[in-house]
Structures are given as structure tokens and as C-alpha cells.
Amino acid sequence: MNIDWVAWSNPVSIWWGFLLIVSSINVGLWLVLHGYLRSRNRAVELIVLLSAAYVFGCAFRAVLPRADVQRICLFDTWLSSVFVGRSVATIAEICFVAQWAIVLRYLGDSAQSNLARRVANSIVPLIVVAEACSWYAVITTDYLGNTLENSLWALTFVLIATALLSLINKFAGVVQLAIGAALFGALGYVAFMVAVDVPMYFDRWLADAASGKEPLGLFAGLYDAGARWVVTHDIALWTDEIAWMSLYFSLAVWSSLALCGFVLVKDRLLQYRATPAWRARPPGALRAVGVTEGVRPAGPRTPGSHPAGGRFF
């Protein structure tokens, strides 16, 4: 791979350097987290393995960034092909949303929240559909697929935020703080998608439609995605990709790593359940009262009747 283009005078090389540093930190953080969990004699949990797929997948894509529909990349290698990059992204993104599904399912079961359970069950299928839309865009070079894909991602995190909002008052302590931070992050992500990402792809789709651009067919598109890549270090061609890629390979990966911390509290969730505003007197506080007197029959006492406290038979 040729790196003669890397120079301080080239904004693209500075951005790529940022991606390299962030990705190295992300991989290091995952290794530290994995080592910490192993040192506590914990088995490697599924959620940690899912995070590994996302962290290392994003690191691969950060080292070899590319834009799918435009077929642009930084290095002249088959690893920069859209087919390879999109395949890695598909696996990584499904693993990422599966992490969210696991966390919401545990929280929902602990809090007896049917809403959280339903969201946990729905978000992975939603992202599978989103990935299908992404592949449609990759194969046909039609930005409508990207528009639908990112709209589904925004919808997914609206659902996640709704579930988190329903859960936040059901827990206390560090779990409540974590839910609050996750809710804030989910809302920020939705805002970015609605304000920046989805409109960008929608505008590109409208521009292509206005220019009369024809989408590629299935076989032609698959061949094009696997065999054609355009190496460019021109900042003008990368400008629209820099914002979302920078956030994606940093904040999104950090959220995946943070979700791994859930393994430290998942077996103790009941300890973090919030107590209700009112609390009944605990049974131990009730005074035990023994019956020392029988019920005295009404009317005058007759000879032979038993005194109070005696037997009635």
C-alpha cells in the first residue's frame, strides 16, 4: 500500500491518522477489558465476543476507509473493495445491535418491562432489514438504499431510547446512571441521523434521479462492488464522509465497549432495583400479639361456664 500521499499538508492524511489512533485505542481498550474479565475468573460472555466483532471490524474499516456507492478508497488493494468492506460492516453492525438486544432483555426481565422485552426482540430484525437496504445501495449504486438503511437505524435507536426511558426509574445507583447515559447517547445519535445523515443520502438520491442515473443490475453491481475501487486523496470527495465516519469509529465503538461492562452487574440487577415511593411496614416491624382472652359470650354468665381464657369445649 502506497503512503506517499501522507503529509501534514493533506487534510485527508490527518483524518486518516486520527482514525488510526482511535482504532488503536479501541482495540487496546477491548484487550484490557477482556483481560480484566478473565482475571476475575469470568468466562468470556457473548456480549464481549459481539463487541470484539464490532471493535475489530471497525478497526479494519478505519484502516481501509471507503465510501460504498462512490467506490472511493485510500489504498489500491482488493481489501478496499466495497464488497469486502460491506461484508465486514454487515457482520459488525449486526453484532453491535445484538449487544443492545441482550442488555435490554436482561433489564426488561429484571424490571418486568414488556416494552423493553419487545424492543429487545425487534431491533435485530430491523437492522437485518437495514443491512439488506445497504446491500441494495452497494449493488445498484442507488442512494435510496442508504436512505432507507439509515432511516431504519434511526428508528431502531428511537425504540432503544423509548425502552431506556421506561426503565430509568426502575433502577437505582450505577445502573440508573448507565441507563441515563445510554439514553442521552441514543437521543444524540437519532438527532444526528435525522439532521445530517438521512438528509445527505436523500439529497444524493434526488440528485441522481434528476440527472437520470440508472441503477446497476444485480450481477453487474456485484461485479462492480468487488472489482472496482477508485483511489483518491482529494478532500473534496471525502468531506461528506468524514463526519459520520469519525463519529462511527469513535463514539459508536466506545458505546459497544461500554455495553460490555454490563457483565459486571447483570447477575446483581435486583440489588439495583429502585424502591417504590411508598413502602409497606416490613413484617418484622409488626408486633406479635397473642390471644390471651377468649371471646366472652353475650348475656349474663351462667353457672358452669368457663372463665375468660378457658376452653369452650
Helices and strands as residue ranges (DSSP letters): H 11-39, H 46-63, E 66-67, E 72-73, G 78-80, H 82-111, H 114-140, H 143-167, G 168-170, H 173-192, I 193-197, H 198-211, H 218-227, E 230-231, H 235-247, I 248-252, H 253-260, G 261-264, G 266-272, G 283-285
